[in-house]
Amino acid sequence: MNNRHLVRGALIGALVAVGILLLWVLITGFLAFRSAGQVQQQSQSVADALRAGDTSAAEQSLTELQASSASLAATLNSPPWTQMAGAPLVGPTVGMFAGIADGTAAVAAATQGNEQVIATTVADLKKEGASAAGQLSDLAPVTSAAAEGVAGPAERVAAVPADDLFAPMRQMALDRQEQFLGVAEGVTAADGAVVALPALLGAEGPRTWLVAVQNDAEARGTGGLLSAYAVVSVRNGRLTPQESGTTNDLFNAPAISVAGVPKDTQKLWGADQLGRWWGMNLDRHFPYAGLLMHRGSPAPVDDVITIDPRVVAGLLEVTGPISAAGVTVDEDSAEAFFTRDIYAQFPDPTKKDAVTVALIDQMMRKLAGGELNPVALWDALAAPASQGRLLTYSSDAKVQRALERMPTGGVVPTTPGPWASVALNDFGGSKMSAYLDTSVEFSTAAFCSDPALSTLTVSMTNDAPADLPDYVDVRSDLPGNPSGTGTTSVGVASYLPVGSAFRSATLDGQPVELSGGKDRDHPVGLTTVELERGQTRVLTVTFEEPRSAEQPVVFSPQPMVRDMSVTTNRAGC
């Protein structure tokens, strides 16, 4: 046998070996993926049983979840799986699934021996008149252990790039990755809630809240212009409204101190603007706004909560309708009324403000006097809270640290990796943001080179009708405060990944200069965009960012009357 035949035989043998290996991976991988799917289904069964208040079914589902997740973790952390984790082609996929299994098993293990406590606590919270103030303490050891156990695996799973996943199983793997990271985020948020809520609800002593409405018809970085407010005292989960009013009364007050807000952020927005009620929430990082609102509150308070019209709609789902000045508002009409209809029905700003305050005050009194249950409230508020429409701040450092682990904390992260966001601010002093269609596209090439050239694209359309009330399309930023122009002025702040550097920017394809600086280690570019009625304008920012294996993320889209569309693209290399 000559050398050529030997080489060919060796090559054929190698290919056969590779083929057998891939077949094994496909078969056993599929079985593992199926097992992961079963674990996911069992997790859902636990959630469904808890939501239904079926304690026996919840306990049984928890026991099954503990067994199956531990079995899956043991399988994926044993030979030959551990050997496969370092192999080409399939290694990243195997490693990711091992991380999912480890994280799920850690969460399930944290519940072991506490099945009855978990099921009973949730069932008790569903009862009419229940308070979360003192009923969550038993869950603290469980949620703390679960959050600690899932943190490391979640980092491992998130760090696996999509392009590195084994192609025949890529979509299935991505689905499982997304599901697991959602669970991990929920576990972390739950732990924060168990720590924060008893204190916020007055279980550890009386608290006082400032509840402020963000009117996203006039855009601000955290949502919308701070408008109506209520001061509410809380003890053992019971609310007692103290006073209510409109922030219009506070707009002309002297600027408050911005001490505690980093110098970079002060420079970015202007210390005087941040110290005013109309500018406290220009920035995307809500803890800064919360600090300033706490300091500038019309009455001494411990905590700050902001809501927007969509949150109001969720609350009305629980309390029932509210009425004032011949107007009745319910869960179906609340968002449209507070962002658009109120201006047509009450063209006098003073009357409009009075109606807003009366309606919000009535809602708070219904919340204070009704026999409500926390689970019903959560069901109504979960979606808007996850969208950043319900935000919280506490002057208590321990509580604040817990809140910053939750979506309601409104934190702009400072971790490295492909990340982007925008803050849109209405600089015209109008309510034209109610008619603004926006989309954000983040295209990152951080996986291709170091540095990588990436883009952030913001598209905005002024879709305002022609017959708007003067109060809606006024231009307070122009001489004479003209109305009826149909125009809007939008300040766009482009937040780039940590370590990035601006390279260029275009508006509608034409070069444009950006001002700005830094905010929480993120380079931020500022520009103002004027939009005529019916006009679409596109801002594209090109920048260099450091190489990274992390998945691209767009920080929770800014709450808008019309939901902001967000797309992330991982550039092909």
C-alpha atoms as one frame of an Amber mdcrd trajectory, in Angstrom:
protein
   0.000   0.000   0.000   1.509   3.268  -1.052   1.543   6.484   0.938  -1.275
   7.958  -1.116  -3.591   5.118  -0.079  -2.497   5.449   3.517  -3.244   9.157
   3.533  -6.600   8.622   1.825  -7.495   5.873   4.313  -6.543   8.061   7.218
  -8.577  10.950   5.776 -11.625   8.736   5.251 -11.238   7.376   8.765 -11.022
  10.883  10.172 -14.093  11.980   8.255 -16.009   8.935   9.463 -14.932   9.689
  13.020 -16.024  13.295  12.656 -19.313  12.160  11.132 -19.939   9.778  14.017
 -19.052  12.520  16.475 -21.448  14.993  14.865 -24.172  12.371  14.767 -23.635
  11.720  18.463 -23.784  15.425  19.198 -26.964  15.833  17.197 -28.702  12.917
  18.894 -27.552  13.494  22.454 -27.710  17.231  22.006 -31.288  16.971  20.882
 -32.082  14.882  23.934 -30.410  17.453  26.167 -32.250  20.287  24.440 -35.490
  18.403  24.878 -34.687  17.952  28.551 -33.999  21.677  28.818 -37.354  22.323
  27.195 -39.034  20.028  29.713 -37.380  21.922  32.543 -38.698  25.146  31.014
 -42.198  23.660  30.857 -41.976  22.579  34.489 -40.901  26.095  35.449 -44.003
  27.408  33.706 -46.138  24.841  35.556 -44.796  26.152  38.854 -45.633  29.733
  37.844 -49.122  28.774  36.667 -49.881  26.892  39.900 -48.638  29.781  42.040
 -50.698  32.262  40.058 -53.794  30.077  40.480 -53.199  29.778  44.218 -53.028
  25.967  43.973 -50.504  25.275  46.750 -50.468  21.481  46.366 -49.882  21.670
  42.585 -47.180  24.301  43.099 -45.374  22.144  45.653 -45.569  19.090  43.356
 -44.309  21.048  40.332 -41.445  22.487  42.382 -40.399  18.988  43.476 -40.438
  17.758  39.856 -38.473  20.807  38.719 -35.818  20.226  41.373 -35.313  16.602
  40.272 -35.274  17.206  36.511 -33.012  20.265  36.641 -30.518  18.497  38.908
 -30.496  15.493  36.554 -29.908  17.689  33.510 -27.074  19.551  35.253 -25.431
  16.264  36.282 -25.633  14.958  32.706 -24.124  18.030  31.094 -21.348  18.246
  33.664 -20.182  14.655  33.209 -18.038  12.946  30.544 -18.267  12.991  27.573
 -20.074  16.328  27.786 -17.287  18.038  29.726 -14.821  16.831  27.095 -17.046
  18.123  24.324 -17.143  21.620  25.889 -13.634  22.240  24.563 -14.184  20.751
  21.128 -14.400  22.808  17.921 -17.774  23.419  16.294 -19.870  22.087  19.187
 -17.954  23.250  22.265 -19.654  26.653  22.785 -23.109  25.081  22.397 -22.339
  22.345  24.912 -20.856  24.883  27.329 -23.865  27.157  27.028 -26.283  24.352
  27.776 -24.202  23.300  30.746 -24.513  26.882  32.013 -28.289  26.828  31.526
 -28.500  23.522  33.382 -26.297  24.781  36.242 -28.289  27.982  36.637 -31.653
  26.249  36.533 -30.495  23.633  39.021 -29.177  26.357  41.355 -32.515  28.168
  41.310 -34.436  24.929  41.852 -32.084  23.861  44.664 -32.697  27.176  46.434
 -36.362  26.228  46.736 -35.640  22.826  48.292 -37.323  22.502  51.670 -39.234
  25.735  51.083 -41.901  24.492  48.708 -44.725  25.035  51.184 -43.454  28.466
  52.236 -43.325  29.649  48.614 -46.739  28.281  47.680 -48.431  29.520  50.863
 -46.910  33.009  50.670 -48.067  33.549  47.098 -51.517  32.139  47.895 -51.813
  34.499  50.877 -50.846  37.463  48.715 -53.751  36.700  46.402 -56.308  37.190
  49.156 -58.419  40.336  49.166 -56.860  43.018  51.326 -53.527  41.214  51.549
 -50.396  43.275  52.025 -46.966  42.452  50.721 -45.435  44.521  53.499 -44.887
  41.746  55.992 -45.486  38.578  54.001 -42.326  38.435  51.940 -39.691  38.083
  54.659 -39.954  34.267  54.647 -38.938  34.272  50.996 -35.740  36.291  51.501
 -33.409  33.281  52.059 -34.882  31.538  49.010 -34.574  34.461  46.594 -31.119
  35.392  47.898 -29.782  31.863  47.320 -31.449  31.655  43.907 -30.040  35.016
  42.770 -26.549  34.116  43.959 -26.726  30.686  42.310 -27.922  31.923  38.923
 -25.546  34.895  38.571 -22.426  33.021  37.426 -24.204  30.673  34.984 -26.105
  33.617  33.497 -22.823  35.405  32.747 -21.465  32.262  31.061 -24.604  31.769
  28.981 -24.836  35.424  27.917 -21.201  35.434  26.791 -21.700  32.771  24.095
 -21.954  34.528  20.709 -24.738  33.382  18.401 -22.272  32.751  15.558 -20.366
  30.282  17.720 -23.389  28.055  18.296 -23.538  24.746  16.390 -25.392  25.617
  13.164 -27.878  22.686  13.020 -29.081  23.559  16.525 -28.511  27.321  16.528
 -32.112  28.533  16.620 -33.117  26.016  19.263 -30.107  27.017  21.342 -30.856
  30.740  20.958 -34.439  30.168  22.098 -33.226  28.345  25.214 -30.602  31.035
  25.832 -33.219  33.790  25.692 -35.585  31.871  27.974 -32.912  31.200  30.553
 -31.582  34.766  30.620 -35.157  35.985  31.078 -35.533  33.645  34.051 -32.197
  34.799  35.495 -33.222  38.441  35.191 -36.542  37.643  36.859 -34.827  35.847
  39.751 -32.541  38.829  40.341 -35.490  41.223  40.224 -37.488  39.009  42.594
 -34.663  39.051  45.125 -34.514  42.826  44.902 -38.292  43.021  45.385 -38.255
  40.782  48.453 -35.639  43.071  50.034 -37.157  46.390  48.943 -40.932  45.964
  49.089 -41.397  45.357  52.835 -39.456  48.548  53.574 -41.209  50.570  50.865
 -44.609  49.367  52.104 -43.973  50.388  55.681 -43.418  46.993  57.296 -40.282
  48.322  58.995 -41.817  51.650  59.976 -43.937  54.365  58.322 -42.826  55.656
  54.928 -43.817  58.604  52.808 -43.838  58.473  49.015 -43.749  61.113  46.332
 -45.753  59.655  43.446 -45.217  61.655  40.246 -46.728  61.205  36.805 -44.392
  61.244  33.815 -46.344  62.634  30.878 -44.693  60.972  27.886 -46.627  63.244
  25.516 -43.658  65.541  26.233 -40.643  63.229  26.069 -37.906  63.105  28.687
 -35.001  60.702  29.055 -36.770  58.528  31.642 -40.157  58.810  29.914 -41.919
  62.150  30.070 -42.274  65.553  31.687 -42.982  65.361  35.428 -46.542  66.646
  35.777 -49.074  65.762  38.516 -47.915  64.439  41.872 -49.280  63.009  45.104
 -47.679  62.667  48.530 -48.732  59.413  50.199 -47.917  57.965  53.626 -47.580
  54.178  53.925 -47.744  51.911  56.969 -47.949  48.125  56.833 -49.031  48.281
  53.209 -51.852  50.765  53.822 -51.821  54.003  51.835 -52.985  57.369  53.156
 -52.979  60.239  50.619 -51.612  63.478  52.099 -51.620  66.063  49.317 -51.615
  66.348  45.548 -50.814  68.994  42.977 -49.140  69.790  39.686 -45.449  70.335
  39.068 -46.369  73.522  37.170 -46.396  75.092  40.627 -42.779  73.989  41.059
 -41.350  74.925  37.666 -40.443  78.466  38.698 -38.925  77.481  42.025 -35.191
  78.109  42.487 -32.969  75.351  41.173 -32.178  72.679  43.751 -28.700  71.360
  44.474 -27.457  68.655  42.100 -24.860  67.371  44.558 -24.576  63.601  44.195
 -25.014  63.717  40.422 -21.622  63.065  38.773 -19.838  66.048  37.268 -19.845
  64.430  33.805 -23.645  64.154  33.914 -23.997  67.728  35.168 -21.807  68.944
  32.321 -23.751  66.900  29.771 -27.181  68.361  30.631 -26.360  71.513  32.573
 -26.564  71.697  36.360 -29.255  74.387  36.256 -31.503  72.326  33.986 -31.114
  69.182  36.112 -32.007  71.207  39.189 -35.404  72.197  37.739 -38.581  70.117
  37.751 -38.886  70.340  33.979 -35.333  69.001  33.525 -34.680  66.583  36.414
 -35.210  63.525  34.220 -33.424  64.532  31.013 -30.876  61.783  31.684 -31.582
  58.069  31.062 -30.325  56.965  34.531 -33.366  57.206  36.811 -31.502  57.150
  40.181 -30.255  60.671  39.361 -33.808  61.891  38.708 -35.039  60.091  41.828
 -32.375  61.758  43.964 -33.297  65.204  42.620 -37.049  64.639  42.990 -36.534
  63.444  46.563 -34.505  66.553  47.342 -36.957  68.924  45.635 -40.190  67.271
  46.824 -42.920  69.725  47.915 -43.136  67.723  51.171 -40.569  65.579  53.022
 -40.599  62.016  51.611 -38.625  58.799  51.936 -39.169  57.320  48.492 -40.013
  58.405  44.952 -42.235  56.517  42.522 -42.990  57.650  38.984 -45.805  56.333
  36.843 -47.011  57.155  33.349 -50.448  56.990  31.686 -50.002  53.311  30.810
 -49.336  52.518  34.477 -52.403  54.575  35.397 -54.398  52.368  33.005 -53.071
  49.269  34.805 -54.034  50.681  38.199 -57.538  51.505  36.957 -57.869  47.884
  35.878 -57.717  47.092  39.597 -59.484  50.112  41.162 -62.176  50.723  38.574
 -62.915  54.032  36.779 -62.237  57.540  38.098 -64.278  60.688  37.346 -63.872
  64.480  37.542 -65.359  67.515  35.773 -67.850  65.366  33.903 -65.133  63.040
  32.549 -64.845  59.344  33.371 -61.546  57.564  32.729 -61.075  53.790  32.809
 -58.364  51.284  31.936 -59.234  51.434  28.225 -59.300  55.223  27.887 -56.622
  56.356  30.366 -53.590  56.487  28.082 -55.392  58.274  25.236 -57.043  60.696
  27.657 -53.915  61.792  29.529 -51.656  62.025  26.449 -54.067  63.467  23.834
 -57.788  63.884  24.613 -57.463  66.014  27.732 -55.957  68.886  25.728 -58.926
  69.007  23.342 -61.523  68.691  26.126 -59.867  71.253  28.431 -58.034  73.878
  26.326 -57.548  76.081  29.416 -54.245  74.840  30.943 -55.355  75.756  34.469
 -58.543  73.697  34.115 -56.625  70.863  32.501 -54.189  70.758  35.414 -57.042
  70.808  37.951 -58.755  67.862  36.230 -55.485  65.889  36.115 -54.818  66.442
  39.815 -58.428  65.561  40.750 -58.304  62.300  38.765 -54.912  61.200  40.123
 -55.974  62.080  43.669 -59.127  60.000  43.277 -57.144  57.054  41.970 -54.746
  57.209  44.935 -57.686  57.325  47.360 -59.228  54.276  45.695 -55.917  52.466
  46.054 -55.819  53.505  49.711 -59.374  52.459  50.521 -59.893  49.406  48.348
 -59.511  45.762  49.275 -56.767  45.035  46.812 -54.312  42.187  46.568 -50.653
  42.465  45.547 -50.861  39.678  42.962 -53.704  41.460  41.132 -51.689  44.680
  41.152 -48.615  42.890  39.844 -50.587  41.256  37.051 -51.809  44.693  35.994
 -48.439  46.424  36.309 -45.923  43.745  35.265 -45.869  44.718  31.581 -45.533
  48.520  32.008 -43.014  48.002  34.838 -40.824  45.846  32.571 -40.945  48.687
  30.007 -39.552  51.244  32.460 -42.909  52.976  32.917 -42.941  52.397  36.696
 -39.727  53.654  38.315 -38.640  53.722  41.944 -36.046  55.437  44.112 -35.388
  55.272  47.846 -33.384  57.511  50.145 -32.596  54.352  52.162 -29.269  53.103
  50.763 -30.026  49.408  51.394 -33.437  49.648  49.726 -31.988  51.636  46.826
 -29.344  48.961  46.162 -32.152  46.391  45.962 -34.245  48.601  43.668 -31.312
  49.009  41.287 -31.397  45.253  40.682 -34.964  45.523  39.372 -36.326  46.906
  36.078 -38.081  49.590  38.136 -34.681  50.919  39.208 -34.116  52.415  35.736
 -30.352  51.904  35.911 -28.030  52.597  32.988 -25.412  49.825  33.353 -21.699
  50.536  33.207 -20.536  47.031  32.283 -18.418  46.716  29.123 -19.798  45.085
  26.006 -21.933  45.954  22.967 -24.620  48.191  24.453 -26.462  51.261  23.285
 -29.409  53.489  24.143 -30.983  56.807  23.267 -32.625  59.530  25.322 -35.177
  61.657  23.483 -36.202  64.994  24.999 -38.885  67.355  23.693 -37.125  70.725
  23.539 -40.143  72.535  22.099 -42.147  72.531  25.332 -45.031  70.946  23.423
 -47.000  67.709  23.685 -46.011  66.610  20.195 -44.198  63.498  21.447 -47.626
  61.820  21.452 -47.384  61.789  17.658 -43.759  60.718  17.330 -42.930  57.353
  15.747 -39.396  56.268  16.654 -37.130  53.348  15.953 -33.599  52.525  17.071
 -31.215  50.145  15.297 -27.953  49.096  16.914 -25.572  47.296  14.527 -22.427
  46.081  16.250 -19.285  44.605  14.754 -17.529  44.155  18.105 -17.013  40.478
  17.316 -15.047  41.141  14.148 -12.041  43.257  15.051 -10.543  45.481  17.730
 -11.642  48.208  17.476 -14.793  47.525  15.486 -16.772  50.033  13.444 -20.443
  49.972  14.537 -23.536  52.160  14.059 -26.509  53.460  16.029 -29.419  54.651
  13.883 -32.390  56.642  15.206 -35.388  57.186  12.909 -38.124  59.694  13.868
 -41.401  60.566  12.135 -43.659  63.488  13.062 -47.113  62.020  12.468 -49.137
  64.868  13.994 -52.568  65.732  12.505 -53.295  69.261  11.339 -56.016  70.265
  13.833 -54.233  70.059  17.182 -55.085  72.329  20.150 -52.690  75.257  20.564
 -51.400  73.854  23.853 -50.227  70.674  22.088 -48.103  72.091  19.268 -46.877
  75.305  20.891 -43.182  76.041  20.399 -42.099  77.473  23.736 -38.500  77.445
  22.553 -39.152  79.934  19.726 -39.646  83.722  19.923 -43.286  84.558  20.534
 -44.162  80.933  21.516 -45.958  80.244  18.196 -48.670  77.570  17.908 -50.035
  75.735  14.906 -46.660  75.188  13.247 -46.992  71.409  13.320 -43.291  71.179
  14.071 -41.438  69.536  16.907 -37.903  69.801  18.251 -36.336  66.605  19.581
 -33.076  66.466  21.497 -31.385  63.146  20.737 -28.752  61.755  23.099 -26.912
  58.748  21.659 -25.435  56.491  24.371 -22.561  54.319  23.122 -20.808  51.280
  24.654 -18.217  51.803  27.381 -14.807  52.362  25.800 -16.250  53.513  22.453
 -15.214  56.567  20.464 -17.347  58.650  18.069 -16.200  58.693  14.473 -18.936
  60.446  12.497 -22.636  61.245  12.354 -25.123  62.009   9.594 -28.640  63.424
   9.600 -30.599  62.324   6.526 -27.287  61.337   4.962 -25.609  64.709   5.517
 -22.739  65.163   7.972 -23.728  66.636  11.321 -21.670  67.634  14.348 -22.479
  66.142  17.759 -21.808  67.780  21.089 -21.815  65.888  24.347 -19.535  64.141
  26.748 -19.803  61.152  29.058 -22.469  59.665  31.306 -21.749  56.659  33.552
 -18.660  55.836  31.450 -20.697  55.898  28.225 -19.774  58.383  25.483 -22.913
  60.411  24.731 -23.499  62.456  21.582 -26.101  65.245  21.579 -27.929  66.856
  18.694 -31.282  68.559  18.149 -33.532  67.427  15.303 -36.346  69.583  13.893
 -39.267  67.727  12.328 -42.006  69.204  10.149 -45.451  67.612  10.164 -45.262
  64.369   8.146 -41.458  64.426   7.991 -39.138  61.504   8.740 -35.542  62.143
   9.732 -32.774  59.638  10.315 -29.740  60.160  12.540 -26.887  57.672  12.068
 -23.935  57.636  14.456 -20.799  55.689  13.537 -18.326  54.754  16.262 -15.493
  52.437  17.199 -16.054  50.005  20.058 -13.781  47.476  21.758 -13.862  43.837
  20.740 -16.247  41.768  22.865 -17.858  38.324  22.990 -20.926  39.671  24.802
 -24.324  39.678  23.133 -25.480  43.103  21.863 -27.989  44.832  24.127 -30.151
  47.917  23.781 -31.080  49.340  27.148 -34.829  49.179  27.847 -36.423  51.338
  25.147 -37.444  54.764  26.367 -41.141  54.744  27.312 -43.076  56.653  24.668
 -46.768  57.123  23.845 -46.031  55.127  20.702 -43.693  52.286  21.640 -40.141
  52.733  20.442 -39.095  50.001  18.004 -35.671  48.501  18.774 -33.516  46.255
  16.588 -30.081  44.821  17.352 -27.860  43.405  14.640 -24.714  41.397  15.083
 -22.629  42.243  12.038 -21.303  39.416   9.935 -17.518  39.204  10.079
